Amino acid sequence: MFSVWLLSARTQFVHRVSETLLDQLLKTLLECRVITEDEVEEVAETEIRAVKAQMLIDTVRRKGSKASSALIAALWEEAPRLSTELKLIPGRHSGCQCNLLHTTQTSSVVFSF
């Protein structure tokens, strides 16, 4: 469900997200173990902001609904106005909270609420 929401907001996210916000989202998602250091480096090495935004949203979407939910929550915390305008508002478990178990073999994310 959350990955579908990200897909529907992808174009507007890419056009509207700032470089500063992208960097903060990368940091937050890394701290919460939603994305790996390699994934952060891959996105950060890209020079074009719009391509960075595409890479971030696509990387998170491929990880599934839980990871997508974490990106939505991080976006809400960092830029609530943009999140609202994109209609990306977290559910009752707002905030990444970093209560995550990350398995490096499968790159899967499990939330413990």
C-alpha positions, 0 to 999 in steps of 0.5 A, a space after each residue: 500500500 505505502 509503495 503504491 502511494 510513493 509511486 503515485 507521488 513519485 513525479 511530484 516528489 522528484 520535481 519538488 524535493 530539495 537537495 538538503 531534504 534528500 540528504 536528510 532523508 538519506 541520513 534518516 533512512 540509513 540510521 533506521 536501517 531502511 537503506 544501506 551505506 552502499 545505497 546511500 553512496 550510490 545516490 549521493 554520488 549522483 550529481 543531478 538532484 532529480 536523479 537522486 530523488 528518483 533513485 531514493 524513491 525507487 530504492 525504497 519502493 523496491 524494499 516494500 511497504 514497510 520501507 516505503 512507510 518509513 520514507 513517508 514518515 521521515 518525509 513527514 518529520 522533515 517536511 510536513 508541508 511537502 508531505 501533505 501536498 504530496 498526500 504522503 501522510 504517515 499512518 498511526 505509526 508515524 516516525 521511523 523510530 529506528 525500531 528496525 531489524 535489518 537483515 543484510 542478506 535479504 535487505 528486508 526491513 521488519 518494524 517492531 512496534 
